[in-house]
Amino acid sequence: MDSRILCNFYRCTIEIILTGCITAWYSSCTALNRKTLQRVVKTAPNIRTELPSMEDLYSQRLRKKALRITKDPHHPSHKLFCLLPSGRWYLSIRTETTRLRDSFIPQAIRLLTT
C-alpha cells in the first residue's frame, strides 16, 4: 500500500483517538501508561514515515490550546494566565500537590515560559 495512504489513515484514525482531549489526561498519566501509549506509536513505522511521539503531540496541543486561551479575554481560564511586568513570562500558580502541578494550567504556563 502507498505510504501516503497509510500515513493519512494513521493521522485520521489512530492519532485522533490517541490524542482526543490529550491536554486533559496526558499529564496525569503514569510512566507505565505513557510507555504503553508510546508502544502504539512505535508500531507505526510500518507506515515508512516519521511520526511524532506522544510527548510531542501533547506539547503541540498544549501550546496551541494555551495560546488560544491567552488570546480570548472571554475564556473562563484567561485570568489564570497573568503576564509578569516584563511582558515575556507568565506568573506561575503555586501548587502544593503533584496532581495540581501536573494539571493543564500549570503545565501550559510552564510550556509558554520556556
Secondary structure, DSSP 4 states (H G I P E B T S, - for coil): --HHHHHHHIIIIIHHHHHTTHHHHGGG--HHHHHHHHHHHHTGGGG-S----HHHHHHHHHHHHHHHHHH-TTSTTGGG-PBPTTSSSBPPPP-SSHHHHTSHHHHHHHHHT-
